[in-house]
Amino acid sequence: MTSATSGTFATCDICWNNSTLDELKKCYTDVYKMQYESSIRDEYMMNHTLEHLLECVEKEYQKAIPIIKFEE
């Protein structure tokens, strides 16, 4: 899954659409940690902080929630 402005995401569409925000944040945190540990060995710098990544996940998740209009 990708976002036009936020890069590549760590889950497929099925997992993204069937997970809670907390589940997605845990998944992305785990992937970030694995990438960070790998980058230390490769002397590669991470482009974004974990906080930034989780903010992007939350924004994308909020966009995907359908807006429910209640009749008065």
C-alpha positions in Angstrom: 0.0 0.0 0.0 1.3 3.5 -0.8 0.3 7.0 -0.2 1.0 9.7 -2.9 2.8 11.9 -0.3 4.0 9.5 2.4 5.8 6.7 0.6 5.3 2.9 1.0 3.3 1.4 3.8 4.2 -1.9 5.6 0.8 -3.6 5.2 -1.2 -5.0 2.3 -4.7 -3.6 1.6 -6.4 -6.5 3.2 -4.5 -6.1 6.5 -4.9 -2.3 6.4 -8.6 -2.5 5.9 -9.2 -5.2 8.6 -7.0 -3.8 11.4 -7.6 -1.3 14.1 -5.4 1.8 14.4 -3.6 0.3 17.4 -2.8 -2.9 15.5 -1.5 -0.9 12.5 0.7 1.3 14.8 2.2 -1.9 16.4 2.9 -3.4 13.0 4.6 -0.2 11.7 6.5 0.1 15.0 7.8 -3.4 14.6 8.8 -2.9 11.0 10.5 0.4 11.8 12.5 -1.3 14.6 13.6 -4.0 12.2 14.6 -1.4 9.6 16.5 0.6 12.2 18.4 -2.4 13.4 19.3 -3.3 9.8 20.3 0.3 9.1 22.8 0.2 12.0 24.6 -2.7 10.4 24.5 -1.0 6.9 25.4 2.4 8.2 22.3 3.7 6.6 20.4 6.7 8.0 16.7 6.5 8.7 14.8 9.3 6.8 12.0 9.8 9.3 11.4 9.3 13.0 9.1 6.7 14.4 6.8 9.5 15.6 6.5 10.9 12.1 5.8 7.5 10.7 3.0 6.8 13.2 1.5 10.3 12.5 1.4 9.4 8.8 -0.3 6.0 9.6 -2.9 7.7 11.7 -3.6 10.3 9.0 -4.0 7.7 6.4 -6.2 5.6 8.7 -8.4 8.6 9.5 -8.9 9.3 5.7 -10.1 5.7 5.2 -12.8 5.9 7.8 -16.1 6.6 6.1 -18.0 9.7 7.2 -21.4 8.7 8.7 -24.1 11.4 8.5 -26.9 11.2 11.0 -30.3 12.5 10.1 -31.9 14.8 12.7 
